């Protein structure tokens, strides 16, 4: 008795799976936004006058980058309620993705900032701008442009990592797929299809990243 | 008013670690004076002018700019930088901004000038450096000479009392040196106080009130260009002039 493929199950469940895709995209975009904020703030703080702030950022990056995401999300999910912060699975997932992606974003963006010629910063100071203004108006955009491919690559990773958020049953594609699978026992068909749905999501994001790059980072350089 | 002192450096000493870059430098610059600083590389001439707007901190001595004593306070540094414009060897235009945005950023953010007013000022100075028609372009779309003229306009937009030039023509292709020097001569003729680190001795002859020669972090000799070039007093100066004038 061989296994007979039956994709009709997947076909019937397609609307549910597509909603799962929407869930994944929403989770990923919210996570990226948070990661971006943490990344930029972290890079600025890493260069702050206050030594404790610099140490905090370094420690944060070390811990997050050297521990598994699954453990991090469980930690947030089970530890936060102990200090009275009860969050739903989706909020927990967004925070976990944002914190995790943020730590990587700090390291990537920092590389971009270091690639900026120091004459740019000096020109800003000579014009009477303050340190924060120099970072915000002069350094940040060229720095982001320099590392844009690495950063967007990391954000694709973040999107794929969101599948782990099924562990706390956040609403996203993998958890939706798990439910369909346990209802139908069509494991291969479901995960085969989900693979391509993830591929589609990644391609969609890449199109978006390219459009953003075209809009913001297309100024000419020599 | 012609005698008003704009910059006064007294006993300035600066070290980079164990290396002494400036040794007991005294320099007084009056309003409207044009000063050319020359000397071999590593003589401290760039360091000298970079101390005036506090891109470099000094360890000993005092610097007073337009009556404001430069110390470590952000307030003092702010006040001094408002009065001092700077043009760099490598232009340092902001690549992600148009020429116009390069010129309006600091007036808007540091001087709190309105955007409309900042743009009007910027267009005026871009006209003055004869580059008004390039305002919407990005720096990378301009030649080196044009970029340096934009950098001059950008500094002028802050309406400084003194302009510092740090080897403004050294990074330029030879055919573009003249357009930048002409712009600087125009500025000098309008009465701008200028300190210029340069090896362009023709420029020094034409506009400088005083030429300063530095070596090993010290001011070795200074004088009016005529006397300075015709009979330099120090052997070190003669040697330097011999070297740079030989290939001119």
Contacts between the chains, C-beta under 8 A, distances in Angstrom:
chain1	res1	chain2	res2	distance
A	117	B	90	7.7
A	117	B	92	7.6
A	119	B	88	5.9
A	119	B	90	5.3
A	119	B	92	4.2
A	120	B	92	5.9
A	120	B	94	6.7
A	122	B	55	5.5
A	122	B	88	7.1
A	122	B	92	6.8
A	123	B	86	7.7
A	123	B	88	6.5
A	123	B	92	3.8
A	123	B	93	7.7
A	123	B	94	7.4
A	123	B	151	8.0
A	124	B	106	7.9
A	125	B	53	7.8
A	125	B	54	8.0
A	125	B	55	6.3
A	125	B	81	7.0
A	126	B	53	5.6
A	126	B	55	6.5
A	126	B	81	6.6
A	126	B	84	7.5
A	126	B	85	7.4
A	126	B	86	4.0
A	126	B	88	7.9
A	126	B	155	7.6
A	127	B	81	7.4
A	127	B	105	7.3
A	127	B	106	3.7
A	127	B	110	6.5
A	127	B	154	7.3
A	127	B	155	7.4
A	127	B	158	6.1
A	128	B	78	6.5
A	128	B	81	4.3
A	128	B	82	5.3
A	128	B	106	5.8
A	128	B	110	4.0
A	128	B	111	7.4
A	128	B	158	6.3
A	129	B	105	7.6
A	129	B	106	6.0
A	129	B	109	6.0
A	129	B	110	5.4
A	130	B	74	7.7
A	130	B	78	8.0
A	130	B	110	7.9
A	133	B	109	5.4
A	133	B	110	7.4
A	137	B	105	6.0
A	137	B	109	6.7
A	138	B	94	5.6
A	138	B	105	7.8
A	141	B	96	4.6
A	142	B	94	7.9
A	142	B	95	6.1
A	142	B	96	5.5
A	145	B	96	7.3
A	219	B	95	6.5
A	219	B	96	5.1
A	219	B	138	5.2
A	219	B	140	7.6
A	220	B	138	5.1
A	220	B	140	4.4
A	220	B	141	5.7
A	221	B	95	5.7
A	221	B	140	5.0
A	222	B	140	4.7
